[in-house]
Amino acid sequence: MPSAKIFAGRPSLGFYRTMFLGTLASAFPALAVAHAKAVAVADHGKVVKITSVSKTGKKRKGSGQAAVMDGAHGAPVARLGAAALHHNEMSENAQTILNRMPGINVTSTNPLGTRPHISVRGFSGTQLGYTYDGLPIGDLFSGGLTGGSYNYAALYNLVPVTLGESSGISVIYGPAEPVVNTIGGIGGTVEYAPRLPGKTFSAAVFGGVGSFDTRSYGAEVDTGASKNGGALFLRAAHHSTGNYLQNSPDRGNSFYGAYVLPSRDGRSQFSAIMLYNNNSGYIPARMPAPLLALYGPNYQWPQSFTYSYGQATHEMAILGYKTEMNRYILLDTKAFYAYTRSDQLTYQNPAVTPIYDGNITYFPFGNGAPYDRYIYATRTAGLSETVNLLFGSDEVTFGGFGAASIYHSSQYWLASPGAASVPGQNNAWDEHGYRIYGKVYAQAELHFLGALTIVPGVKEEYVDTAINDIPGAYYPVGASSGNNYTKPSPYLGASFKLTRHLKVYGNVAQAYKFPNISAYYAADSFATPTSPPPGITVIPEKVTSYQLGVAFHTRRTALGAALYRQNFVHTFSSVYDVTNGLTYEYNYGASRYTGLNLTGSYEPGYGLKVYGSWSVQSAQYTSNATNSFGSSVSAGDPKQYTPHYLANIGVEDRFARLTSALWVNFVGSQVIGTLAGGPTTSSMPAYRTVNASFTYTLPVHAPGIKSLKAALNFTNILNSHAYVYEKQFSYPSGSGSYNEAEPMMPRYVGVELKATF
């Protein structure tokens, strides 16, 4: 029987499932032909030792810059591998790089990734789930990675994960299968795979410079595998930028470590991962479009009038243990702890009142104080347990996931930055809360005749939420609110191999998005000295999803197509109330999302590869609805911020030591939303960006240096100008409206060097 370690490949689409498929291929040689090329075959009838994890047809890893859609367990999936992630940290971040995937549109206010706005097939960032190493990294209270597109938790400069901490990114379109630990991912799930130690020792230093005074430097070391011990990977990096928007410099630090210790018999493995990311800087504002037209697209308020300075930190620690009990049972246990904190200080000069068209362009603090301090912090701990049972070529998976999170949110008006924060005196609000999330699930993977795979499953989710507000300006009476929900979500996926290279797949699923914490704000604000707060009226958003796809793969060609129709009831929407500075979430009728995604790539040889994707999508309300903020919609009205189409086309070339890539992203027009939460009758025009990258491996003859690489990256080569996000505001006095806008990043050039020892 061969001896080795439990896994040596990079993880993709659920680390434990990749490990499991490698085990399955080794334990059942007949099935290995249908699923993967096993690196080593175990002795028949004996407990296996896992020698490696090999790629399978349904776990195909993304390569290069392209992301071609395939199917996994009935759902469309796109992936980017390490080659696309690394050497691009000077021009892209862990969010904006998703633009290379079909049907995804991401914008950010600086190269480091602050204040991103993410949509997948038109679904907003708060309708998506996010995982790292198979565990949720999104805020349990606010949704999304950074609190949403406008004001959820105001986590504007939070950076939870960086490209240097990832070895690959997968996007599952639509509701994911029950085994995936996504929370609120009714529109899709973004999975970040961690960087893990390799087989051999290496060390590297890197650094770079770019446009807008952008700088980056750091170091990493990989101890490699040892005979009697584990392997360790460590990384530290610093990034800073002057930014393309005025008065908004920003900087961030990241520290990362991953340790893997396999057992001596190769049947179990312990792992530990720790990441720390902090960011600090001046937060750019979305500016009134008339002022941008007057002063230029990079205009920001002078700091003598107003500024907002934020500091944000995200920490995460993961402990994992995988063990092969016998040839029939595999166990995977993970425990994690996460901490997030955002501390934001805003200044507004009370002596200055900038106006245009006779109307105020900003909303001053409630008591006229020059400073406002906003703090939001969460602590989350959770546990995941997965049991895989093997029955011949079939698999049954069941388990559970649970997490408990507490948070503290407060806003105080101050006469000076260091002034005291006194509850009940100068606070807008000061509240504490908790949320408990639990999930149990069961899922099977059944194979028939070597061609048909059926994946039935179900999960049941439980959410319990409570908040407690002490008296403040926005909550004159201290009050407590809360509720809980229990919702089952069935799933059925299937795939059928028509030929060796062609398969069709599809799924039917239901899923729920539970209300964000902003849905609870209104209850406490309506409490009086003689009556408690009213009950929570927001209902979980529910989606029923239907997807059908086809995938064709040969050695040189990859083609994919996927149709989808997703029906929503109790659609969530939100509004920012300018009278009290709070964001409220509410149900806003029913809606439907439909579309088609096409992807393809072709490698004619000689290191050349061409690829592209085209996505056409439509989202509209399917019922009439009205909210208390003066917004109403009718059946047939379009959903805001859904691009009519998204497309990209590119070419890569690998010749000798040089890898070159040129690609173009296209974003179709999209309806602008109002501050009150509904659509307008106007749209942002379509736009496109042209980008390129070049990576060259320099010949090195110095002792001790393994390689020296130089990367040259271009973003928006043609220096196109467009607004990537707009929101309509009503004038605070008089009639009419104006748009706040966020301009796209102008031409960016970055150079990075990396020496590996």
C-alpha positions in Angstrom: 0.0 0.0 0.0 1.5 3.4 -0.9 2.2 5.8 1.8 1.8 9.6 1.6 0.0 12.6 3.0 -3.7 13.3 3.0 -3.8 16.1 0.4 -1.3 17.9 -1.7 -3.4 19.8 -4.3 -4.9 23.2 -4.1 -8.5 23.3 -2.9 -11.4 24.2 -5.2 -15.1 24.5 -4.7 -15.2 23.1 -1.2 -11.9 21.9 0.1 -13.3 18.8 1.9 -15.2 17.7 -1.2 -12.1 17.8 -3.4 -10.3 15.7 -0.8 -13.2 13.3 -0.7 -13.3 12.8 -4.5 -9.6 12.1 -4.4 -10.2 9.4 -1.8 -13.1 8.0 -3.7 -11.0 7.7 -6.9 -8.3 5.8 -4.9 -10.7 3.6 -3.1 -12.8 2.6 -6.1 -10.6 2.2 -9.2 -13.5 1.4 -11.4 -15.1 4.7 -10.6 -11.8 6.5 -11.0 -12.1 6.2 -14.8 -15.4 8.0 -14.8 -14.3 10.7 -12.3 -10.6 11.5 -12.4 -7.1 10.2 -13.0 -6.0 8.9 -9.7 -2.4 9.6 -8.8 -2.2 6.3 -6.9 -4.5 3.3 -6.6 -5.0 1.7 -3.2 -4.9 -2.1 -2.7 -8.3 -3.7 -3.2 -10.3 -4.4 -0.1 -8.0 -2.3 2.2 -8.4 1.1 3.8 -6.9 3.7 1.5 -4.1 6.1 2.1 -4.7 9.3 0.2 -1.7 10.2 -1.9 -3.0 13.3 -3.6 -6.0 15.1 -4.8 -6.5 15.1 -8.6 -8.7 17.4 -10.6 -12.0 16.0 -11.8 -14.3 16.9 -14.6 -16.7 18.7 -12.4 -14.0 20.3 -10.3 -12.1 21.7 -13.2 -9.8 24.5 -12.1 -9.8 27.9 -13.9 -6.5 28.6 -15.7 -5.0 31.9 -16.8 -7.2 35.0 -17.1 -10.3 33.2 -18.4 -13.2 31.9 -16.4 -15.4 29.5 -18.4 -18.7 28.3 -17.0 -19.2 24.6 -16.2 -21.6 22.6 -14.1 -21.1 21.1 -10.7 -23.9 19.2 -8.9 -26.4 20.8 -11.3 -25.4 24.4 -10.8 -23.4 26.6 -13.1 -20.0 27.4 -11.8 -17.1 29.6 -13.0 -13.5 29.5 -11.6 -10.3 31.5 -11.6 -7.1 29.7 -10.7 -3.9 31.0 -9.0 -2.5 32.2 -12.3 -5.2 34.8 -12.7 -4.9 36.0 -9.0 -1.2 36.4 -8.5 0.9 39.2 -10.1 -2.3 41.3 -10.3 -2.3 42.8 -6.8 -1.2 46.1 -8.1 -4.2 46.7 -10.3 -7.0 44.4 -9.0 -8.3 43.1 -5.7 -10.2 40.1 -4.5 -13.5 41.7 -5.5 -12.8 43.5 -8.8 -11.1 40.4 -10.3 -14.5 38.8 -10.4 -15.2 41.0 -13.4 -13.4 38.3 -15.4 -16.2 35.9 -14.7 -19.4 35.7 -16.8 -22.4 37.7 -15.6 -20.5 39.6 -12.8 -20.0 43.3 -12.5 -17.8 44.8 -9.7 -16.7 48.3 -9.0 -14.5 49.8 -6.3 -13.5 53.3 -5.2 -9.7 52.5 -5.2 -7.2 49.9 -6.3 -7.2 48.3 -2.8 -10.8 47.2 -2.9 -12.7 49.6 -0.6 -16.4 50.2 -0.9 -17.0 47.6 -3.6 -20.3 47.2 -5.4 -20.9 43.6 -6.5 -23.7 42.2 -8.6 -24.0 38.7 -10.1 -26.6 38.4 -12.8 -28.1 41.5 -11.3 -28.3 40.2 -7.8 -26.8 42.7 -5.3 -23.8 42.0 -3.1 -26.1 41.5 -0.1 -28.0 38.7 -1.9 -24.8 36.7 -2.4 -23.0 34.4 0.0 -19.2 34.5 0.6 -17.0 31.7 2.0 -13.3 31.3 2.7 -12.1 27.7 3.1 -15.7 26.7 3.0 -16.8 28.9 5.9 -18.8 32.1 5.7 -16.9 35.4 5.8 -19.8 37.8 5.3 -21.2 39.7 8.2 -24.1 37.7 9.7 -26.0 40.9 10.5 -25.6 43.1 7.4 -25.1 40.8 4.4 -22.4 41.0 1.8 -18.7 41.3 2.3 -18.6 45.0 3.2 -22.1 45.8 4.4 -23.9 46.5 1.1 -24.0 49.1 -1.6 -25.0 52.2 0.4 -25.1 52.3 4.2 -25.5 48.8 5.7 -23.1 49.0 8.7 -21.0 51.6 6.9 -18.2 49.1 6.4 -16.8 51.2 3.5 -13.1 50.4 3.9 -13.3 46.8 5.1 -11.1 44.4 3.2 -11.9 40.8 4.4 -9.7 38.9 2.0 -6.9 39.8 -0.5 -5.6 38.1 -3.6 -2.4 37.1 -1.9 -4.4 35.0 0.6 -6.3 33.1 -2.1 -5.3 30.2 -4.4 -8.5 30.3 -6.4 -12.0 31.8 -6.6 -15.2 29.9 -7.6 -18.6 31.4 -8.2 -21.7 29.2 -7.9 -24.6 30.8 -9.7 -28.0 30.6 -8.1 -28.7 28.8 -4.8 -25.9 26.4 -3.8 -26.3 22.8 -2.9 -27.1 22.2 0.8 -23.5 21.1 1.8 -22.1 24.6 0.9 -21.9 26.8 4.0 -23.3 29.9 2.3 -25.5 32.3 4.3 -28.0 34.4 2.3 -26.6 33.3 -1.1 -29.9 33.3 -2.9 -28.3 34.9 -6.0 -25.0 33.0 -5.9 -22.0 32.2 -3.7 -18.4 33.4 -4.1 -15.9 30.9 -2.7 -12.3 31.9 -1.9 -9.9 29.0 -1.6 -7.0 29.6 0.9 -3.3 29.5 0.0 -1.7 26.4 1.5 1.9 25.2 1.8 3.4 23.4 -1.1 5.7 20.4 -1.3 9.1 22.2 -1.4 10.7 25.1 0.4 10.6 28.5 -1.2 10.7 32.2 -0.1 9.9 35.3 -2.0 10.0 39.1 -1.7 7.8 41.3 -3.9 7.0 45.0 -4.5 5.6 47.3 -7.0 4.4 50.8 -7.9 1.5 52.1 -9.9 -0.6 55.0 -10.9 -2.1 57.4 -8.3 0.9 56.8 -6.0 0.0 53.2 -5.5 2.6 51.0 -3.8 2.9 47.4 -2.6 5.5 45.3 -1.0 5.8 42.2 1.1 7.3 38.8 1.7 6.3 35.1 1.9 7.9 31.9 2.9 6.8 28.2 2.4 8.6 25.6 4.5 7.4 22.8 2.2 6.5 19.3 3.5 8.8 17.5 5.9 9.0 13.8 6.6 7.9 13.9 10.3 6.3 17.3 10.6 3.9 19.7 8.9 4.2 22.4 6.3 3.8 26.2 7.0 3.1 29.1 4.6 3.5 32.7 5.9 2.8 35.9 4.1 2.9 39.7 5.0 2.1 42.5 2.6 1.5 46.3 2.7 -0.5 48.3 0.1 -1.1 52.0 -0.2 -2.6 54.4 -2.7 -3.1 58.1 -3.2 -6.2 57.1 -5.2 -7.7 58.6 -8.3 -10.3 60.5 -6.3 -9.2 63.6 -4.5 -8.5 63.7 -0.8 -8.9 59.9 -0.4 -5.5 58.2 0.3 -5.8 54.7 1.7 -3.5 52.0 3.0 -3.8 48.4 4.2 -1.8 45.6 5.8 -2.4 41.9 5.5 -0.8 39.0 7.5 -1.5 35.4 6.7 -0.5 32.0 7.9 -1.5 28.4 6.9 -0.2 25.2 8.6 -0.9 21.6 7.5 0.0 18.6 9.6 -0.9 15.1 8.1 -0.8 12.0 10.3 2.0 9.5 9.7 -0.4 6.9 8.2 -1.9 9.5 5.8 -5.4 9.0 7.0 -6.0 12.3 8.8 -4.9 15.8 8.7 -4.9 18.9 10.9 -4.8 22.4 9.5 -4.7 25.9 10.9 -5.3 29.1 9.0 -5.1 32.7 10.3 -5.6 35.9 8.4 -5.5 39.5 9.5 -6.4 42.5 7.2 -6.7 46.1 8.3 -7.3 49.2 6.2 -7.3 52.9 7.0 -7.9 55.9 4.9 -10.2 58.7 3.8 -13.4 57.3 2.5 -14.4 58.9 -0.9 -18.0 60.1 -1.1 -20.4 59.5 -4.0 -20.7 63.1 -5.3 -23.6 65.0 -6.8 -23.3 64.5 -10.6 -23.7 68.2 -11.3 -20.6 68.9 -9.2 -18.6 66.2 -11.1 -19.6 67.8 -14.4 -18.5 71.2 -13.1 -15.2 70.2 -11.4 -14.2 66.9 -13.0 -14.9 63.2 -12.3 -12.2 63.0 -9.6 -13.7 65.8 -7.5 -14.3 65.3 -3.8 -15.3 67.7 -1.0 -12.4 69.8 0.3 -11.4 68.4 3.7 -11.8 71.9 5.2 -15.5 71.3 4.6 -16.0 67.6 5.3 -14.1 64.3 5.4 -14.7 60.8 6.6 -11.7 58.8 7.9 -12.2 55.1 8.6 -10.2 52.2 10.1 -11.4 48.7 9.6 -10.1 45.3 10.6 -11.0 41.8 9.8 -9.5 38.8 11.5 -10.2 35.1 11.0 -8.8 31.9 12.5 -9.8 28.4 11.2 -8.9 25.0 12.7 -9.6 21.9 10.6 -9.4 18.2 11.1 -10.1 15.6 8.4 -10.0 11.9 9.1 -10.7 8.8 7.2 -12.5 6.5 9.7 -12.5 3.6 7.3 -13.2 2.9 3.6 -16.8 4.0 4.0 -16.7 7.0 6.3 -14.9 10.4 6.0 -15.2 13.1 8.6 -14.4 16.8 8.2 -14.5 19.2 11.2 -13.8 22.9 11.1 -14.1 25.5 13.8 -13.6 29.3 13.3 -13.5 32.6 14.9 -13.9 36.0 13.2 -13.7 39.5 14.3 -14.6 42.6 12.4 -14.4 46.3 13.5 -15.0 49.5 11.7 -14.3 52.9 13.3 -15.2 55.9 11.3 -14.8 59.6 12.1 -16.6 62.1 10.0 -16.1 65.9 10.0 -18.5 68.6 8.7 -17.7 72.2 9.1 -20.8 73.8 10.5 -19.8 77.2 9.2 -19.9 76.1 5.6 -23.0 75.4 3.6 -22.2 74.6 0.0 -25.1 74.9 -2.3 -26.0 74.6 -6.0 -29.2 75.2 -7.8 -30.4 76.8 -4.5 -30.4 73.4 -2.7 -28.2 71.8 0.0 -26.0 69.0 -1.3 -25.4 67.3 2.0 -27.3 66.4 5.2 -25.7 67.9 8.4 -25.6 66.0 11.7 -28.7 66.0 13.8 -27.3 68.4 16.5 -24.9 70.5 14.5 -21.8 68.9 16.0 -18.8 69.1 13.8 -17.7 65.5 14.4 -19.5 62.2 14.2 -18.0 58.9 15.3 -19.5 55.6 14.1 -18.3 52.2 15.5 -19.5 48.8 14.4 -17.9 45.6 15.7 -18.8 41.9 15.5 -17.4 38.7 17.0 -18.4 35.4 15.5 -17.6 31.8 16.4 -18.8 28.7 14.5 -18.5 25.0 13.9 -19.0 22.9 10.8 -19.2 19.1 10.8 -19.5 17.0 7.7 -19.9 13.2 7.4 -19.3 11.5 4.0 -20.6 8.0 3.6 -19.4 5.9 0.6 -21.7 3.3 -0.9 -19.9 1.9 -4.0 -19.9 4.7 -6.5 -22.5 6.7 -4.6 -22.0 9.2 -1.7 -24.3 10.5 1.0 -23.3 13.6 2.9 -24.9 15.0 6.0 -23.9 17.4 8.7 -24.5 20.7 10.3 -23.1 24.2 10.6 -23.7 26.7 13.5 -22.5 30.2 14.3 -23.1 32.7 17.0 -22.3 36.4 16.5 -22.6 39.4 18.7 -22.3 43.0 17.7 -22.0 46.5 19.1 -23.0 49.5 17.0 -22.9 53.2 18.1 -22.9 56.7 16.7 -21.9 59.7 18.8 -21.8 63.4 17.9 -18.7 65.1 19.2 -17.4 68.6 19.6 -13.8 67.4 19.0 -12.3 64.1 17.8 -11.2 63.2 21.4 -14.4 64.3 23.1 -16.2 61.8 25.4 -18.9 59.6 24.2 -21.6 59.6 26.9 -24.6 57.3 26.4 -27.9 59.1 26.7 -26.3 62.5 26.1 -24.5 62.8 22.8 -25.3 59.5 21.1 -27.5 59.1 18.0 -27.7 55.4 19.0 -25.9 52.8 21.0 -27.0 49.2 20.6 -26.0 45.7 21.2 -27.3 42.6 19.4 -26.8 38.9 18.7 -27.6 36.6 15.9 -27.5 32.8 16.0 -27.5 30.8 12.8 -27.8 27.1 12.5 -28.1 24.6 9.6 -28.6 20.9 9.3 -28.5 19.2 5.9 -28.4 15.9 4.0 -27.3 15.4 0.4 -26.7 12.5 -1.9 -24.7 12.0 -5.1 -26.1 9.1 -7.0 -24.6 7.7 -10.2 -26.4 5.6 -12.8 -24.9 3.8 -15.8 -21.8 5.9 -15.7 -23.5 8.8 -17.3 -26.3 10.2 -15.1 -25.6 11.8 -11.8 -28.5 13.0 -9.5 -27.9 15.2 -6.5 -30.9 15.5 -4.2 -30.6 17.3 -0.9 -32.3 19.5 1.7 -31.2 21.9 4.4 -33.1 23.5 7.3 -31.9 26.9 8.5 -32.6 28.6 11.9 -31.9 32.2 12.6 -32.5 34.0 15.9 -31.8 37.7 16.1 -32.2 40.3 18.9 -31.1 44.0 19.4 -31.2 46.2 22.5 -31.0 50.1 22.1 -30.2 52.4 24.9 -31.9 55.9 24.8 -30.4 58.2 22.1 -31.4 60.8 19.6 -32.8 58.3 17.2 -34.2 56.1 19.9 -35.7 58.3 22.6 -36.9 55.3 24.5 -34.6 52.3 25.2 -36.1 49.2 23.7 -35.4 45.6 22.6 -36.6 43.8 19.5 -36.0 40.4 18.0 -37.5 37.3 16.4 -36.5 34.0 14.8 -37.1 32.0 11.6 -36.9 28.4 10.6 -36.9 27.6 6.9 -36.4 24.4 4.9 -34.7 24.6 1.5 -34.9 21.6 -0.9 -32.4 21.1 -3.7 -32.3 18.8 -6.8 -29.5 18.8 -9.3 -28.6 16.5 -12.1 -26.1 16.1 -14.9 -26.0 13.7 -17.9 -23.0 12.9 -20.1 -24.3 12.8 -23.7 -20.8 12.0 -24.9 -17.3 11.9 -23.5 -17.0 15.7 -24.0 -20.6 16.9 -23.8 -22.9 17.1 -20.8 -26.1 18.8 -19.8 -26.9 19.7 -16.3 -29.5 21.6 -14.3 -31.1 22.1 -10.9 -34.2 23.2 -9.1 -33.8 24.8 -5.7 -35.4 27.0 -3.1 -33.5 29.3 -0.7 -34.0 32.1 1.7 -32.3 35.4 2.6 -33.0 36.4 6.1 -33.5 40.1 7.0 -30.4 42.3 7.6 -30.1 44.0 10.9 -31.5 47.2 9.4 -34.9 45.5 9.2 -34.9 45.7 13.1 -34.1 49.4 13.4 -37.6 50.7 12.7 -39.2 48.6 15.5 -37.1 50.2 18.3 -37.4 53.7 16.9 -41.2 53.5 17.2 -41.2 52.5 20.9 -42.8 55.0 23.4 -42.6 55.2 27.2 -46.0 53.5 27.4 -45.8 50.9 24.6 -43.1 48.4 23.5 -41.7 48.4 20.0 -43.9 46.8 17.4 -43.1 43.4 16.1 -40.7 42.8 13.2 -42.8 42.8 10.0 -40.1 42.0 7.4 -40.4 38.5 5.9 -37.4 36.4 4.7 -36.8 36.8 1.0 -37.5 33.6 -0.9 -36.3 32.4 -4.3 -37.4 29.5 -6.4 -34.6 28.9 -8.9 -34.6 26.9 -12.2 -31.3 26.5 -14.1 -30.3 24.5 -17.2 -26.9 24.3 -18.7 -24.6 22.5 -21.2 -20.8 22.2 -21.1 -18.5 21.0 -23.8 -14.8 20.3 -23.1 -12.0 18.9 -25.2 -8.2 19.4 -24.8 -8.3 22.7 -26.7 -11.9 23.8 -26.5 -14.3 24.7 -23.6 -17.8 25.9 -24.2 -20.6 26.6 -21.8 -24.2 27.9 -21.8 -26.7 28.3 -18.9 -30.3 29.5 -18.8 -31.9 30.6 -15.6 -35.2 31.8 -14.2 -35.4 32.8 -10.5 -38.7 33.9 -9.0 -38.6 36.0 -5.8 -41.3 36.8 -3.3 -41.0 39.3 -0.4 -38.2 41.0 -2.4 -35.9 43.0 -0.2 -35.3 46.7 -0.8 -33.8 49.4 1.4 -33.9 53.2 1.9 -31.6 55.6 3.6 -33.6 58.0 5.7 -31.9 61.4 5.5 -33.9 62.7 8.5 -32.2 60.4 11.0 -29.3 58.7 9.1 -30.7 55.2 9.4 -31.1 52.6 6.7 -34.3 50.6 6.7 -34.9 47.3 5.0 -38.4 46.2 3.9 -40.2 43.8 1.6 -41.1 45.3 -1.8 -43.3 42.9 -3.7 -42.3 40.0 -6.0 -39.7 40.0 -8.8 -38.2 37.7 -11.4 -34.7 37.3 -12.8 -34.1 35.6 -16.1 -31.1 35.4 -18.4 -28.6 33.5 -20.5 -24.8 33.1 -20.0 -22.5 32.0 -22.8 -18.8 31.2 -22.3 -16.1 29.8 -24.5 -12.3 29.4 -24.9 -10.1 27.9 -27.5 -6.4 27.0 -27.5 -5.1 26.6 -31.0 -1.6 25.8 -29.8 1.7 27.6 -29.5 0.7 29.0 -26.1 -2.2 31.0 -27.5 -5.7 31.1 -26.0 -8.8 33.1 -26.9 -11.8 33.3 -24.7 -15.0 35.3 -24.1 -18.4 35.4 -22.4 -21.7 37.1 -23.0 -24.5 37.4 -20.5 -27.9 38.9 -21.2 -30.1 39.4 -18.2 -33.4 40.8 -17.2 -34.9 41.6 -13.8 -38.3 43.0 -13.2 -41.0 43.4 -10.5 -43.9 40.9 -10.9 -46.3 42.6 -8.5 -47.4 46.1 -7.4 -45.8 47.4 -4.2 -45.6 50.6 -2.1 -43.4 51.6 0.8 -43.7 54.3 3.4 -40.9 56.4 1.9 -42.9 57.5 -1.1 -41.8 54.8 -3.6 -44.0 52.5 -5.5 -43.6 50.0 -8.3 -45.9 48.2 -10.7 -45.7 44.7 -12.2 -43.4 44.9 -15.2 -41.2 47.7 -13.9 -37.5 46.9 -14.2 -35.3 46.2 -11.2 -32.6 48.8 -10.7 -28.8 48.1 -11.1 -29.2 45.1 -13.4 -27.0 45.6 -16.5 -28.9 44.5 -19.7 -25.8 42.6 -20.8 -22.3 41.9 -19.6 -19.5 40.6 -21.8 -15.8 40.1 -22.0 -13.4 38.9 -24.7 -9.7 38.3 -24.4 -6.6 36.7 -25.7 -3.6 35.2 -23.9 -0.2 34.2 -25.2 2.5 32.3 -23.6 5.8 32.4 -25.4 9.0 31.4 -23.8 9.3 33.5 -20.6 6.6 36.0 -21.5 2.9 35.6 -20.7 0.7 38.3 -22.2 -3.0 39.0 -21.9 -5.4 41.5 -23.5 -9.1 41.6 -22.6 -12.1 43.9 -22.8 -15.0 44.1 -20.4 -18.4 45.4 -21.5 -21.1 46.6 -19.2 -24.6 47.3 -20.6 -26.9 50.1 -19.5 -28.7 49.7 -16.2 -31.6 51.4 -14.5 -30.8 53.9 -11.7 -32.4 53.4 -8.3 -33.9 56.1 -6.1 -33.0 56.9 -2.5 -36.4 55.6 -1.5 -35.6 52.1 -2.9 -37.3 51.9 -6.3 -36.3 52.3 -9.9 -36.2 55.5 -11.9 -37.0 56.1 -15.5 -33.3 56.8 -16.4 -30.4 54.6 -16.9 -26.6 54.7 -16.7 -25.1 54.4 -20.2 -23.2 51.3 -21.3 -19.4 51.4 -21.0 -16.3 49.2 -21.6 -12.8 49.0 -20.4 -9.7 47.6 -22.2 -7.1 45.9 -20.0 -3.8 44.1 -20.4 -1.1 42.3 -18.4 2.4 41.1 -19.2 4.4 38.8 -16.9 8.1 38.0 -17.8 10.4 35.5 -16.1 13.8 37.0 -16.1 16.8 34.7 -16.6 18.7 34.6 -13.3 22.3 33.3 -12.8 22.8 34.5 -9.2 23.1 31.7 -6.6 20.1 31.1 -4.4 17.6 32.8 -6.6 15.1 30.4 -8.3 13.2 33.0 -10.4 12.7 36.7 -10.9 9.4 37.8 -12.4 8.2 41.2 -13.5 4.5 42.0 -14.1 3.2 45.0 -16.0 -0.6 45.6 -15.6 -2.8 48.1 -17.4 -6.4 48.8 -16.5 -8.6 51.0 -18.7 -5.9 51.5 -21.3 -8.1 53.8 -23.4 -8.9 56.0 -20.3 -12.6 55.7 -20.8 -14.9 57.8 -18.6 -18.2 56.6 -17.2 -20.2 56.5 -14.0 -20.3 53.0 -12.6 -22.9 53.7 -10.0 -25.6 56.4 -9.6 -28.4 56.9 -7.1 -31.2 59.5 -7.4 -31.8 61.9 -4.5 -34.6 64.3 -4.0 -33.7 67.9 -3.2 -34.1 68.4 0.6 -36.0 71.6 -0.3 -38.1 72.4 -3.3 -38.9 69.9 -6.1 -36.8 67.9 -8.5 -33.9 65.5 -8.0 -30.2 64.9 -8.7 -27.9 61.9 -8.9 -25.0 61.0 -6.7 -22.4 59.3 -8.8 -19.3 57.2 -8.6 -16.8 57.5 -11.6 -14.8 54.6 -12.9 -11.1 54.4 -12.4 -9.1 56.2 -15.2 -6.1 54.6 -16.8 -4.0 52.7 -14.4 -0.5 51.3 -14.9 1.2 49.1 -12.3 4.6 47.3 -12.2 5.5 44.5 -9.8 8.6 42.5 -9.2 8.9 39.2 -7.4 12.0 37.3 -6.5 11.7 33.7 -5.4 14.5 32.0 -3.5 
